[in-house]
Every structure is written in C-alpha cells, then in structure tokens.
Amino acid sequence: MRHDPFDKTVSDEALVWLTRLRSGDATEDDHRRFEAWRACSPIHAREFERISTLWDDLDGLKAPADMRPAREKILAHALPVYPPGRMRKAALSGRGAGIALVAVLLVLLGGSLWLPETVMRLASDYHTETGELKALSLADGSTVYLDTDSAVSVDFSPQARRLKLHQGRVLFVVAADKRRSFEVKAANGTIRALGTVFEVYKKPDQVAVSVLESAVQVSHNGSTAKLVPGQRVHYGPDTGLSEVESLDLGQVAAWRRGKLVFNNRPLGEVIDEVNRYRKGVILILDRPLRTSRVSGIFDIRHPDAVLRALEDTLPLRAYRLTRYFILLDRDKIPAPS
C-alpha cells in the first residue's frame, strides 16, 4: 500500500513533536517518547525529517519590501484551519514571518486561503478592509453600512435596484421607491426588501438574513420565506432555506455600535468573528476547545482584548508567534503516543 506523503495523522503528529522539541520546554521524558514514536515506523521518521527540513528552510525566506502590502493582504484574509498539533517557532524573522507562516499553512495544513473571495472583494464596487467599517449613501437615498472585510456591487437602473453581496456583512436601510424593487443577491439566493432595514451576512458556506424593520422576502432554490422584525433565516448550497427563527434585535447589527455580542456561542464561532476584525489569523489547535461556550460583549476596536478575556475565563493558552499569527490551545495537552 502506497503511503500518502501528506497523510494528516502522521503529519500532524510529526508537527506536534517538532514544535514540542524546539519549544525549549521539552523534558527528558518528551525526548524518550519522541524517539519511541519515531522508531515505531519508518513513515514516522521520514515525515518528521520532511517537516523539519521544510521548517528550517522557511527561516531563510525573505520578503522584499514591495511584497509586504500583498503579504499583509493575504494574511488579513486567511481563514482559520484547525490542526490538532501545536505550532511554535520563535526563530521566524520579522520580514520573512508572513511568507513563512503562509507557506506552513499551505504546505503542512493542505491550504486554507480563500483567495477567490479576495479576488471578488477587489472586483466589487465598494469594499472594506480588515477592521474597517463604512457607510455608503446610494443614489436612491438608501444607506448601506459595510462591516469589516465586506464587499458589495451596485446595479441601479430605471426599472430596478439590484445589489450583490460578494462577502461579509452589510446592513441595508432602504429608501422607499414604489417604481423600483430593491433586491440583494447573496450566493444563490435573493433578498427582496419590502420597505425595510435588514442585515445580510455572507459566510463561505452560509448566508444569514435578519430583519430589523418592516419585512423582506427571501428566495432560495425555489423556496420562499417572508421575514418580519426579529426574525432570521439561513440558507446554503447544501442546507437549503432554513426554518424562520427568532432573534434578539439588540444583538442584530451590534457591530454598527462597535460591539461584538455573544450569548452562549461556541468558541470557534467567536474566534471566526474576531479574525474578521484583526490583521492576521488566530488558529484553534484543539478541536474540542472550539465547542467551549462563550458569552460576553466585546469592543471590536480592540479585538486582541477578546483574547485576553478568553484566557482569563477559559482553560486555554494563546501562543503569540508574531502580532499577526496567534495559536490557541488548551492550557495543558498530552504528548502524542
């Protein structure tokens, strides 16, 4: 049977051992257990050697000055992946850190950069950068509020007002116009305003529509739902249109007030949100840790303060490799057997 050189189990274990041994905290028992792990299979030995060589090579990478803006843009739009191993590398150079970390994510973790979405954002009519909020006044008198890392296109004609949400989250305050409908396309669904204030949040795998005032009609794959204030619906390529659910109007569009509000939400969801407001990426290394429940109100202008609060309330530890790259893991994790 041919061994896959990128077998995730062996690769992840090798990465855990590499990080532990080079962290400066490895004990004699760690070294003995590592030698036993490496000796139990030639595949283990080859994989550890491969990852060690790759990691050492990354130390020599240098980023020219004219590549730094592009590097920061890539890091700003990297979505998190969640390997079970722990990564730690204090020796990464300042200039080469961005490219080195991207290379590690792509090569060791199978790739996790949503570059097509970044291209869509750049091709849109209006967009926001990481951490930026923006308000747009449209020609018809409507107002569009863009959350961080969001992108929208506008297509107005004498017959209709059409917009397309490429990515991110947008709050629409629609001006009345009996002659022209107001429609928002998001993924393969259409949201039609019925004289209203509503929010559309387009994630990579799901779209959520929430209504604050009046009503909207949501159409997706032949199904239709009418929403009134305090209601939300989701849809996705594999899930279809969800049942209408109630929501707390005080939490809808809290980002417009500079707040992130979480009520008994999974830690993974919280970190996904925090990642949208800060340059770089935060990765959760322990899968069960993602399900820990979090409640709180946080200031989006200081996303790193969320991490400090989480460290104070949950059994986790943050490893800050650079200002752009932070790893979250349980406070104590056993070595792989």
SULLINCOR-V726422 format. One line per field, one symbol per residue. ss: DSSP state (a for helix, b for strand, c for the rest). psi: psi as a letter, one per 40 degrees, with the letter a starting at -180 (. if undefined). burial: 1 if it has 9 or more other C-alpha atoms within 8 Angstrom, else 0. Layout:
ss = ???
psi = ???
burial = ???
This chain:
ss = cccccccaaaaaaaaaaaaaaacccccaaaaaaaaaaaaccaaaaaaaaaaaaaaaaaccccccaaaaaaaaaaaacbccccccccccccccccccaaaaaaaaaaaaccccbcaaaaaaaaaccbbccccccbbbbcccccbbbbccccbbbbbbcccbbbbbbbbbbbbbbcccccccbbbbbbccbbbbbcccbbbbbbccccbbbbbbbcbbbbbbccbbbbbbccbbbbbbcccbbcccbbcccccccaaaacbbbbbbbbaaaaaaaaaaccccbbbbccaaaaacbbbbbbbaaaaaaaaaaaaaaccbbbbbbbccbbbbbbccccccc
psi = hhhhefhddddddddddddddeeeehidddddddddddeehddddddddddddddddddehihideedddddddddehiiigieihhhgeehiddeddddddddddddeehfhgddddddddeidiiiiheiiihhhideeihhhhiifihiihghiedihhihhdiahhhhhhihgddhihihhhbfihhhifgihihhhhideihhhihdibiihhhhfeiihhiiheiiiiiideeahiihiiihddehfdddefihhhgfiidddddddddeeihaihhhdhddddeiihiihiheegddddddddddeigihhhgdidehhhhiidhhiii.
burial = 0000000001111111111111100100011011001110000110110011001001101010000100110111111101101101100100011111111111011001110011011001001101111000000001111111111111000001111111111111111000011111110011111111111111000111111111111111000100111111111100011001001000010110011111001111111101111111111111101111011001110010011001100001110010011111110000000
